[in-house]
Amino acid sequence: MTTTAERPAHDTARPRPRPAAAGDGTAEEQAGEAVMGLDMVLVDAARGPLRRMVPPVRTLAALGTSLARHPDAVGGRLKELAEEVGRIAVGRSDIAPSPKDRRFADPAWSGNPLLKRTMQAHIAAARAAVGLVDDADLDWQDDERIRFALTNVVDALAPSNVPFLNPLALKAVIDTGGRNAVSGLRRLVSDVLSPPRVPSMVEPDAFAVGEDLAVTPGAVVLRTDVFELIQYRPTTETVRSVPLVMVPPTINKFYITDLAPGRSIVEHYVAAGQQVFMISWRNPDERHADWGLDTYGQAVLDAMEAAERITGSEQVALQAFCSGGIITAMVLAHLGATGGLGRVAAASFAVTVLDWARAGTVSALMDAEAVQEATEKSRKKGYLDGAMLAEVFAWLRPNDLVWNYWVNNYLQGKPPAAFDILYWNADTTRMTAGLHRDFIEVAVGNSLTEPGKATMLGTPVDLSAVDVDAYVTAGIADHICPWQACYRTTRMLGGDTRFVLSTNGHIASLVNPPGNPKSTFQVAPETPEDPEKWLASAHKEKGSWWPDFMEWLGERAGEEVPAPQTLGSAELPVLGDAPGTYVFDK
C-alpha cells in the first residue's frame, strides 16, 4: 500500500515526505498498471512476490502462439526497432524519456553521446516489446500477466541501474573517493540478509512513533486481545455529540491516520470539533491464527459500544480505510440484519474495494492452485508476514520503490530520505491466517456483491440493506484499489452516497492535508451506475477533501455539546496515553 505525499508548507526538525515519481507515463511503465489489487497482494505475499515475475507456461505459450499467427506484425516491429537502432547509432534519433522520468533526469543522459544512445536503445527496445504484446491481442488475463512481467524486466534492465553507466554513481565515486561503493555494498548486504529483501526506503531511526508520529493527544480507554481503543482529547469548546469511530487497515499500523503534526487526519478532525475514537489493531502472531473476519467484526462492534458508553451517545459514525472498510461494510450488514443499524449515524469508506470484478483480481491473475497454496502457507505459519507484504508492494511500483532506492542507496551509497509515509509503510504488521483466508475467499468469490453469499457473525451479508448515508473516497492514481472499483461501492450500499475522487494514489489520496496547494478533489451531484459518466459530470474543487468530509459529517453527527473535560468514563477508565502499547509491537 505505498506511495508518497506532498511536502508540507512548514519546516520541521526532520525532513518530511515529498512526492515520489508517479511513473513517467511511457509505454513500458504503463505495462503493469492494471494488475494491482489487494486480493492479488495477499496471494503474492504468501507465495512470494517473485513467483509472478515469470508468467505461467500457458501464458507464455499463448503469447508465442498468437505472435506466430501474426508474422507480419512481428516482422514490422523488428524492422521498426532495427531502423530506430540505426538512427540511434548515427545520432539521428529523436527518442527522449518523459520529462517525468527521474531515472534519466541528469543532464549527462542527454549530453553524453554514449549514455544518450544507451538510454535511447533501452526506450526503443521497451516500446518494441510493448508493441509486440499489443499485437498479440491476448485475452485480458494473459495480457495483464505478460505486462506485469514485462514491466519488471524492462525496469530491471534500465541503464540507470548499471553502476558504470549511471552518471550519479560515477559522480559519487569522484566526490567520495570511492567510499560510496563501500557504503552501498554495506547497505546491499544488510538489505539482502533481512526481509523485506528490497532496498530500504527509509532509515529505521528516521522517526519515532509517539515523538514524531502519532502524537495527537489522547488516551487508551479500552484494551482487548484484538485491539486498543484510543479516545482523542478535544481541542474545541464544543464537539459534535455523535462520536466518530475510525477503523484503520489491518495491514500496517493505525498511524497512517495520525502522521506528523499538520499532516494528521485525526488532528484535523479533532480541530474541527469532532469526537474521535481510533482502533489500534494488535500485531498478531501464531497464537492468533484463528482470528478471522468474525473476530475483527466483533472488535468493531466492541469499539462502537465503548464509544457510545463513554460519550453517552446512542449513535456513532464510522470511517474505515482499505481492508478495514471491508470489515466495516460487513459489520453494517450484520447490524442491518439484527436490527441494530440505527446505531450508525453515517459511514465512510476510504480507498475500499467491495466489488472485485475486474479490479486486478485473483480470479483473473491467479489460478485455484495459487490461491490454495497461498492460504495453506499462511495456515501452516499461523500468519501472513508483514515483511512479505512490504516486498510485494515494492514490486508493484518497481521504478519508484525498488530501482530508485537501488541507485540512491547502493550506487550512490546515500541514506534514503526521511519520509513519514515510507516509515509507516516499513513498520509492518502480520495478518492472521484466518483473516488472510477470509479476505481471499471473499475476493475470489466476489461475495459481497451477492446478498447472503458471505456472512458476518452468523448473519448473511446484504449491503443493499445498509441504508445509512455514506461518504466514499478514492484516489485517481490508486493502483491497489482502482477508483472505478471503489466507486462501485456507491451502487452496492442502500443509502445516499457522496463519492469523492482525490488526487494521487492509494495513500497520498488519504494523507492530503488542506495546506497542500496542489490538492484537489472531484465531486458530482449524482452517482450513476457507470463511473465514467460520474467522472464526466464531476467538477473539481481546490484543496483537501478533509474539510469537505467534516462538513458532510457535521450534518449527520448530532448537535454541538460541551467538550468533555476528561477522557474515558467510570466504567472505562483511562489505561494509558495515546498512542497506546499495541502500536509498538513488532
Salt bridges, closest charged atoms under 4 A:
ASP24 OD2 - ARG103 NH2 3.48
ASP44 OD2 - ARG52 NE 2.97
GLU84 OE1 - ARG87 NH2 2.69
ASP101 OD2 - ARG103 NH2 2.79
ASP106 OD2 - LYS171 NZ 2.98
ASP134 OD1 - ARG147 NH2 2.44
ASP135 OD2 - ARG77 NE 2.76
ASP142 OD1 - ARG145 NH1 3.00
ASP143 OD2 - ARG147 NE 2.70
ASP155 OD1 - ARG103 NH1 3.96
GLU203 OE1 - ARG187 NH1 3.47
ASP212 OD1 - ARG14 NE 2.94
GLU228 OE2 - ARG223 NE 2.72
ASP285 OD2 - ARG287 NH2 2.80
ASP285 OD1 - HIS288 ND1 3.49
GLU308 OE2 - ARG343 NE 3.04
ASP355 OD2 - ARG488 NE 3.09
ASP367 OD2 - ARG58 NH2 3.15
GLU373 OE1 - ARG47 NE 3.26
GLU373 OE2 - ARG51 NH1 3.00
GLU373 OE2 - LYS377 NZ 3.55
GLU376 OE2 - ARG379 NH2 2.58
ASP385 OD2 - LYS381 NZ 3.94
ASP400 OD2 - ARG397 NH2 3.36
ASP420 OD2 - ARG263 NE 2.90
ASP427 OD1 - LYS253 NZ 3.11
ASP427 OD1 - LYS586 NZ 3.06
ASP438 OD1 - ARG437 NE 2.95
GLU450 OE2 - LYS453 NZ 3.59
ASP469 OD2 - ARG556 NE 2.95
ASP478 OD2 - HIS506 ND1 2.71
GLU541 OE2 - HIS539 NE2 2.99
ASP548 OD1 - ARG498 NH2 3.05
GLU555 OE1 - ARG556 NH1 3.36
GLU571 OE2 - ARG309 NH2 3.48
